[in-house]
Structures are given as structure tokens and as C-alpha cells.
Amino acid sequence: MTSAAGVVARALVLAALPTALPTALPASLPSALPWALLVLAAVVLLLVGGIAARRAARRRRAERVRRATEPLRPLLLELVAGEPDEQADAASRLTALAPPVWRSVEPAVVALLSKVRGDSRAEVVGLLEDRGVLARARADLHRRGAVERARAAELVGAAGDATSVPALVELLTADRAGEVRLVAARALGRIGAAEAAAPLLSALREPRGRGGVPPQVLAHALLRLGPAAAGHLTAALVDDSAAVRATACEILGRVGAVGSVAALRERLRGDASPEVRARAATALGRLGMPSALPDLVAASAPPAPGAVRTCAVRALGELGDPRAVPVLAGLLADDDGRVAALAGPALVGLGGPGRTALHEAADPGAPEAAAAPDDAVDAVPDAAAADAPEDAAPGGPLVRARAREALVMAQLREVVPAQRRPSRARAVAPARLVGDGA
């Protein structure tokens, strides 16, 4: 292709010479123009023919691979879906294939890694190990070419090869190619080794651009590590980088790390970053530990920033503690419209006591409001009562409207089938876990 491009360039220069130098060679240039156009047309035809030939060769190669793998498809099916003895027999027969035949079927075997789980996946990994595919991939992690390193990292990650973790960590922290570092981060998440948490968190400190891995990729990899990484994530709550602290808060809440509640409460109370405080409030709501109630109540009131207050209100609804009912009922009249709008759904999340408070706010004289649970009101912490707004008394038109809206929306959610509502897991994407700031 390079030589053909050079010929085209020379032909174009030759074709332009009569216009560029009208007086230099008046006798020869007019006669050269037809030849230049002829050469250019020939080169174009050669390029088109070369592209067509390459496509035809690719189709023929794909057809040869299909014909070679077609008789082996029953073996692949037995490998992933057969009984244990059938799986063992299929694995042994695939291991004994001649190298040319194996090269044609290897891509199909590698593709199975993303399609099967459990024992079937273990059989596929064992076959790739026996054929030396994983050994070559481990060696390719140190190749000079970035494409080869990235392809090898993808394969060992898909195979869950724990022995490749040190090499992948080296790629994540030291490789000069940004795409290699990105693939290494994803591979570490797939493998799920807890020791990968520290380098993944460290990568969050690096600026975006200049080869930095996107924060959402790192956050998703950390999430896939699961509870095994809770210790590293808890330690990261005191990191100098706000992005690291915020991501650690988010992941701790998602993996159910109840042992981190005390550290998350400390972040909620005194972190310098509103983003970190908001993530800590969200995590405490997901963990559902009643000990977090006083801190969430304090964070739901001024002078906390608006983002922290809204997350704290949502968390109070997820906490499931009826002691939060009077606080949330008071927030229906809050001056911050976002906080007031979230107080109603949070009360719905508290079940019977919360709905009773909403009925009282929507229609103070209704019979439903007469049965407010005394134990819920008596159990409200003193700090919550002190932080409640002065204009939170029921009866105002805006408070009544917000309470009625929350009740109506709750009834609609009960009526509309769950499959027709957007899933919460889909609405909260890993790409939104952290911001760009540090």
C-alpha cells in the first residue's frame, strides 16, 4: 500500500506540473499530461483491485476456518454443556488436535470464555492451558508491540488467570500505551484479585488524558473485586485525592461492606469535599445500619451543601429506621426544592410510619393521620428535632401537594408491573461513580 501511495503522489505531482510551471518546459509538459492521467488511472485501478482481492482472501480464509471448525462444533458443545465424562472426553480430543486444526478452532474456544460460567468455564480455561494458549498470552504481556500486550491482557483477564496479576499491575501502572493500561484495568477487575485494589485506586490519582485510564473503568474494575477489597477501600477513605475517597465510598456501599460504617460516618461528618460527603451518605443508606441515623439527620439539614443534603435524604429513606419519619416530614417544607421533593419518596421508603406521616401532611384531618406511631416520634434524636425547619408544620398548600404527589407516585409504582419500570441498576451506571476533580 505504501508503494502504491507513492506512485499516486508522483502521478499527481506530474499532473500538476503544467499548471505550476507553465514556462519551464513548454514542449514536454503537454505531452506528459496524458501519460500522468493514464498512470493515475492505472494506480487507482490497482488500489481498487488490491482492496477487492484482500476482501476476497479474507472471505476465503473465514470460509476455510468455518469448514475446519464445523465438524468440531459437537465437541465444543460437549465441552461446555455435556456431562462431566463427556466434558472430559471432549477436552482430551480437542487437546489432541493437530496444530493446523487447532489454530482454526482456537478463536471459537477463546470466545467461549465470555459465554459460559462455572464448571463449563473451568473446562475451557483448562483446555486453553493445556494447549499453551495462556502460556503464550502471559509471555505476550511483555511483548514490545502495544497491540500484542493489549490482546494478551484481554485474554488472561477473560480466563481469570490469577498468576498474571503482577504483570497486569505492571501494565496498569507503568505501560506507556493508554489502551494497554485500560485493558489491564478491566482484566484486573475480571480476575477479582483483592491485591489489585491498591493499584486501581492509585490510578485514580492520575490526570485524565496523557494515557490516564478513565475513572469509570477503574471504578467498575474495583466494583468487580467485591467484598474482598473492602480493607483496601476502607484505607483509601483517608487518601489525599478526593476522587479516590469518593470512589472508595461508592464501592463500599455497593459491595455491602458493613465493617466500614464507622469510617464512612467520619467521611460524612468532616470530609472537605462535598462529593465525598455525598458518596458517604449514599453508601450509608445502602448499608442500612441504624447507627448512621444521627449523622444522616445532621447531613440532611443546613448548612450542609445541597448535594450532601439530597443524598442524605435518600439515604434516610433507604435506612428503614422509623425514627427518621419526623425529620423527613419536616423536610417536606424545606426551602431547598430538591430536598423537599425527595423527602416524600423517602417517607414512602420507610413503609407504614412514613405513609402515615404523608397522609397527615396531605390531609391533616384524615383518619389515617390519627394513628401516627408514638414510638417513632419519641425515638427521634434531639439533634434531629433541633435541625428541623421552623416552618415544617403540616397544613401548608405546598407541603400538602408534595405529600399527595409522593403518595400518588407510590401507588403508581405498585400498579405498574416491575418489568415496565427502568431498573435501578441500569439507571446508576458505573460511569457516574466519580468526577474529574481530585
N, C-alpha and C positions, 0 to 999 in steps of 0.2 A: 504493500500500500504506500510506503514512503517513497519508493522509486517512481510509482505512478503519479503521486502528487508532485514530485519534482518535474516530471515530464509536462504535466499540466501547467505548472508555473512557468516553465521555459516557453511553452507554446503561447501562453497569454502575453508574456513579455515580447515575444516575437511578433504577435499580432498587433501589439500596441506601438511598435517601433515606428511605423509610417506616420502616425499622428504625433508622436512625441518628437521625432526628429525629421521634419519634412524636408530639410535641406541637406542632411548629412549624406545620404546615399540615394539620390533621386532615381537612379537607374535600377537598383537591385531590390529596393523595398517593395514596390508594387508587385513585382513578380513573386516575392516571398510570401505575400499575404495569403494567397490561395493555399499554399503549402502549409502555412501555420494553421489555418482553419481546418485543413484536412487532418493534420496531426492531432489537433484538439478534438475533433470528432472521433478519431480513432481511439484516443485515450479515454474519452467518455464511454465509448462502447466497451473498451476493455474493463473499465471500472464496473459498469453495469453487469457485464458478463461474469466478472470475478465475484461480485456480491451474489448473483444468482447461483454460481457454482458452489459457493460456501454454504448457502442455504440448502441447496440440494444435498451436499455432503452431510450437513447436519441432520437432515431428514433421514438420509440413508443410515447414518450411524444410529439414530434413535430407533429406526426400524430393526436394525440388527440387534440392538440391545433388547427390544421387545420380543423378538423371536427367540433370543437366547434365554430370556427370563421367563417366558410363558410356560415352559414345562416345569419350572421350579416354583411357580406360584402355589401349587398344593403344599409344597414343603414349607414355604413361608407361612401359609395359613396354619399348618400343623404346629409350627414353631410358636405362634402367638395365641392360638386358640385350641390346641389339642389337649389331650390328657397328658399327665406327666410322662408316661412312657413314650407317647407319640412325640412330645416335645423333645425328649432326649434323642430319639431316633432322627428327627428332622435336623437337630443341631449337629449330630455326628455326620450326617450325609452332606450338609452344607459345608461343614469344616473340611470334608474330603474333596471338595470340588477342585478341579484343575484351575490354576491361576487365571488363564484367559476367561474361563466361565465365571469365576468368582468376581473378576473385575466388572463384568457386565451386570451382576446381580447385587454388587455391594451398595450402589446408591439406593436401591429399594430396601435393603436391610437397614441402612442408616436412617432412612425416612421413617421406619417403624418406631424409632425412639420417641418421636413426638406423638405417636398414636396409641401406644399401649402403656399399661401401668402394672405394678405389682410383679407377680412371678413371670408373666409374659415379657415384661421389660427386662427382667433379670436374665432371661434366656437370650434375648437379643444382645444385651451387653456382653454376656459370656461368649457368644458366637464372635462378636467383633474382637474380643480379647484373644480368642483362640486363633483367629485369622491374622492377628498382628496389626489390625487397623488402629486400635487405640494406642499401641506402642508407637506407631508411626506418627500419630497425632501428637503424642507427648513430645516426640523429637521435633516435630514441626513447630511447636511453641517457641522454639529458639531459632527458627529459620530467619534469614535476612529479609525475605520478602514480607511486607505487611499483609498482603492478601493471604499468604500461606499461614501466617500466625493467627490471623482472624478466623480463618476456616478451621484451624486446629482447635482454637479456643471454643468455637461454637460446638464442635463435635464432643470434646471432653465434657463440656457443660451439659449437653443433651444426654450424655451417658452417665452423668452423675459421678464422674471419676474423682474421688476424694484425693487420690495421690497427686493430682495435677493442681491442687490448691496453691501450694507455694509458687509454682510457675505462673499461675494466673494472677496471684497477688503482685508478682514482679511486673507482669504486663500492665496491670492496673495502675501501678504507682510509678513506673519508670519508662514505659514504652513511649516512643516519640509520635506514633501514629494515633490520632484521636479515635479512629474507627476500631483499632485494636483494643484500646482501653475500654471503649464502650462494650464491645463483645465480651471482654474479660469480666466486666462488672455483671453482665447478665449471666455469664457462665457461673460465677461465684454464687449468685442467687439460686440458680438451679441446683447446684450441688448441695447447698444448705449447710455448709460448714460454719460453725459458730465463730471460728477464728478469723473468718473473712469480715466480721462486723467492723473491727477496728480500721482496717484499710479502706473499707467502703465509706465509713464516716469521715475519715481523713480526706478522702477525695472530694467531699462536700466543701471543704475549705478552699479549694482551688477555683480561680475565676473561670467563668464560662467563656467560651472562645479559647483560642490558643491551645486547643486539644483537650479542654476540660470535658468531663463526662456530664451530660445533663443531669440536674438534681433529681428529676423524676425517675430516671433509670436507676440511680443509686438508691433512691427510696424504695422502689419496687424490689430491688435485689435484697435490701435489708428486710423488707416485709416477708420475703420468701424464706429467710433464715428461721423465722418463727421464734417461739419462746426460748430456744437455746441461746439466742443472742441477747437476752434480757439483761444480763450482767454488764455487757459492753455498752448497751444502750443507756442503762441507768448511770453508768460512769460518765457517759457523754453529756448528761444533763448539766454538767458544770464546765463544759467546753467553752473556750473563748469565742467560738463562732456561733452567732445566733442561728445560722442555718443548720448547724449540727444539732444544737439544742432543740430547735423546733422539730426537726425530723425525728430525733430520738423520742420526743414527747408523743408524736403522732404514732410511731410504730409501737411504742409501749402500750398505748391504748388499744391498738388493733390486734396485738397478739395476746392480750389478756394478762399482762404482767402485773398481777395484784401486788407483788412484792415491791413494786416501785411507787406505790401510792404516796408514801411519806416524801420521797424526793420530788414527785410531781406537785404535791401540795406546796412545797417550798418554792418551786418554779412559779406556781400560780401567784403566790403571795408577793414575791420580791424580784422577779426577773426584770432586767432593764428593758427587754424587748417586748412590746405588746404582742408581736406574733408568737413568741414563745409562751407567753401567759395564755393566749387564746388556745394554742395547741394543748397546753397542760389542762385547761378546763375541759376541753373536748375529750381528752384521754381519761380524765377522772370520771366523766359521765359514762363513758363506755365501760369502765371497770366496775362501776356501780357499788363502790364501797361507802357506807354511810359516814365513815369518819371524815370524808371530804366535804360534808354538807356545810360546816361553818365557813370554810374558805370559798366555796362556790357562792354562798349567800353574799359574802363580802364582795366578791368579784362581780356580782350582778348589779351592784349599786354604784353610783358616782362616788369618788372621782375616777373610777376605772375607765379606760378608753372604751369607745363604743364596740370595737371588735371583741374585746375581752368580755364585755357585758353580754353581748349576744351569745357568745359561746358558753358562758356560764349559765345563762337562762336555759339553753338547750340541754346542757348537762344536768341541771336540776330536774328537768322532765325525765331524763333517762335514768337518773339515780334511783327513782322509785321510792323515795322517802316521803311519807305524808307530812313530815314537819316542814317541807318546803311549800306547802299549799298557801299559807297566808302571805308568804313573801311573793310568790308568783301572782297571787290575786292582787296584791298591791301594785305590782308592776304593770297591770293592765292599764293603769292611768299614768304611766311614766311619760316624761317629756320626750324621750327618745322614741320615735315611732317604730324603729326596728325592734327595740327591746319590748315595747308594748305588744307588737304584733306577734312576737314569739312566745309571750307569756301564756296566751291561750292554748296553743298546741302543747306547751309544756305541761299545763294543768291536765289536759286530756291524757297525757302520758302517765300521769300519776294515778289513773284509774278512778274509782268511786269518789274518794275525797276531792280530787281535782275537779271532777264533773259537778259535784255538789257546789263547789265554790263558783264554778262558771254559771250554774243555774242561778245562784244568788246574785251574781253580778249582772246577769242578763235580765232578771226579773226578781227584785228583792222580796216581793210579796208572795212568790210562788211556793207551794208546799214542798218542792224539792229542796228549797233553801233552808227549811226548818230543821233538817237533820244533819247539820254540819257536825262532824265528829269532834267531841270535846278533847279527846286525847291528842288529835292532830294540832289543835290550836294551842293547847297547853305545852306541847313539846317544842314549840318554836323557840330557837335560841334567842337570847336577849339581844345579841348583835343584829339579828335579822329584823327584830322589831325596831331597833334604833335606825336601821338603814332604810326602812320603808318610807316612801314618799308621803308627804303630808296630805296631798290631795287624792289619796288612794281609796277614799270611802266609796262604796258602791252607790250606784244611782245615776251617775253622770251619763249623758247620751253616748259619748264616745266609748266609755267603758262598757256600756250595755251592748253597743254594736260589735265591739271586739269579742266580747264573750259569746254573743249569739253566732258570730262568724265561726268561732272555734268549735262550737257545738255542731253547727251545720256541717262543717268540713269533716268532723269526726264521724257523723252519721253517713256522709257520702263514702268515706273510706270503708265503712262497714258494708255498704251496699254494693259498691263496685268490686267485682272479683279481683283478687290479688294479681292475677296474671295480666290484667289490663292496666295496672299501675306500673310506673317506672320503678325498676329495682334500685334500692338504696346503694347496693354495691356498684351498680353501673353509674349512679349519679355522682359518687365520690371517687374520682379517678386518682390513681397514684400520681399522675402528672401534676396534681394540685397540692401535693404534700408540703412543699417548701417554696419559698420565694427566691428571688435572685439575690437579695441582700445578705450580708454576713454580719 
